[in-house]
Amino acid sequence: QSALTQPASVSGSPGQSITISCTGASSDVGGYNYVSWYQQHPGKAPKLMIFDVSNRPSGVSDRFSGSKSGNTASLTISGLQAEDEADYYCSSYTSSNTYVFGTGTKVTVL
Amino acid sequence: QVQLVQSGAEVKMPGASVKVSCKASGHTFINYYMNWVRQAPGQGLEWMGIIDPSGGSTRSAQKFQGRVTMTRDTSTSTVYMELNSLRSEDTAVYYCARDGRGENWFDPWGQGTLVTVSS
């Protein structure tokens, strides 16, 4: 199972919106609404930000939103803040009854 | 609150085995699956496998089949991940992460356990 494809880096100024893509195949992202997104600060464990494509867990800012079209899922961060600077990973359930993560995206707040 | 506490860092020789533990608290242990995810230095996340603490059934990524063993102890609400035939490429932080039955996401995560494979 190959990793889902994410851009290596995305940057934006405070207050701007950015979008991170996560591209897979019909056997994972495109076949199920089981895409989740994780934020990871350096030296820390990942934190769930979005589940089931577009749902936010309790306590996660509504500046974070998710969507999906075909084999590509997206995470949008609006009103970018300094604290959003981190690595972001997508994950998807697969037709092999396993999970696969994305390659990861480093978000930089300029 | 739900908490996953992992065992401490390990240093192993190539060819050896390592066993990492993950103790759960704050939820009914047998009601949630537990996953293992690893992250090599400077690299991304890699899903390794999952265990159902209720019956002990497991499944793993093809890459680790035959080399990883996941077990649980319901009396202490602890799951274990043992990786054998270690090589330098197995140097990584290993995380446990909970997911609910019928859910397909990971929350929360343990604090991570650094396993270093070096001669």
Interface residues (C-beta under 8 A of the other chain):
Chain A: Q1 A3 Y32 Y34 S36 Y38 A45 P46 K47 L48 F51 D52 P57 Y89 S91 Y93 S96 N97 T98 Y99 V100 F101 G102 T103 G104
Chain B: N35 V37 G44 L45 E46 W47 I50 R59 A61 Q62 Y95 A97 E103 N104 W105 F106 D107 P108 W109 G110 Q111 G112
